Amino acid sequence: MRQLSGPRQQARRRFLAQVGGTITCGLAAGIGAASAASGTEATSRRSAERKSPSGRGTKVFLCGDVMTGRGIDQILQHPGQPQLFEPSVNSARTYVELAEATSGPIPRGVGSEYVWGDALMALERAQPDVRIVNLETAVTKADSAWHGKNIHYRMHPANASCLTAAKIDCCALANNHVLDWGYDGLRETVATLRALNIRTAGAGDDSVTAAAPAAINTSGGRRVMVFAYCSASAGVPQAWAARKDWPGVNLLDEWASDAVKRVARDVHAARRPGDLVIASLHWGGNWGYEVAPEQRALAQRLIDEAGVDLVHGHSSHHPRPFEVYRDKLILYGCGDFLNDYEGIRGYEEFRSELGLMYLPELDPASGRLQQLTLLPTRVAKFQVTRAAAEDAVWLQETLNREGRALGTSVRRGADGSLTL
């Protein structure tokens, strides 16, 4: 990681001292900030590093799309073949050059921790029990790009240590990039992640494995179950759907009358008493804040009828508004957390370089949201950094404006936090 000095170092210290320019949503009177702690899968080597104290909820780290392929792969220690088959770009190195034209020189051969930047220390302070991301890239050396698709994301398997650097417990794979390099690429992606003790959900060798949840045991003796789905509304080809004896992704027709019943069957077949259930959904378009009434109805029905405790929505390139429904959190679009879009023009009004670290804390017995902390971030030089004060204010104003229709708003506290 780069050595920082002056105002930049002071900003980082402020970020770590108050867990960085937070947006905190307390849902019950008298609920204060919970003490930091963590825990994860009992069989994982990471479980020995994190222990959750009694008397607090289950804290989860969630974010939107983590896109460590293409340009970002090229600056890591083991860059894969840069060849692309895009209409206007034939080398992943071009995206590095575009970013450098905007932000200045980007180091090459960086270590696994580089891309996470300030987020690593923020996670260390927050100590979530479970860490879940939507990994929107294939992790493979495969060279057969999916025919007819214009964008192909690929990270060399030797660079997958960038995920363990952030102690990621689970990668949702039900999205529109995991099959960019074909079925061989998918198989290598799953095998690589599992070899690193990272659980996966949403893709597999057949429809059964693609629909199977990731089960993460917390040190408190409970399980967090992650069910991952994707939709054609997020650009997922129908041909990618896993079938009996055929690999693919866990494609959900969100407009089908039986969509909720299907999720409910999945949840009820795997859930045990005391489990917390997260539905990770790759749905909707890349740009825009409006939440379609049908999408909102689906999310609410997942809570009412399928027993989901938290809806983790992603696909949008910028944070969308969120909702608290019957004390359960619905994130309609978490926005991109890490990508190689620096220097790409268009849609500047959405500020896609800005993101959020979502840190909800759930009641272990009921799944109700006890507290929500959002940490504003900004991607610069392919690295997650603490968002400047003015950027955090922009996010606050955007969440307030767009959340009004969903009954949510945040206010800024004296310590720089924003509260519900």
Secondary structure, DSSP 4 states (H G I P E B T S, - for coil): -----HHHHHHHHHHHHTTSS-EEEE-STT--PPPP-----TTSGGGGG--PPTTS-EEEEEEEEE--STHHHHHBSS----B---SS--BTHHHHHHHHHHH----SSB-TTGGGTHHHHHHHHH--SEEEEEE-SEES----PPTT-S---EE-GGGTHHHHTTT--EEE--SSSTTTTHHHHHHHHHHHHHHTT-EEESEESSHHHHHPPEEEE-TTS-EEEEEEEE-GGGT--GGGB-BTTB-EE-B--TTSTTHHHHHHHHHHHH--TT-EEEEEEE-S-SS--PPPHHHHHHHHHHHHHH--SEEEEE--SS---EEEETTEEEES---EEE-S-TT--S-GGG-TTEEEEEEEEE-TTT--EEEEEEEEEEEETTEEEEPPHHHHHHHHHHHHHHHGGGT---EE-TTS-EE-
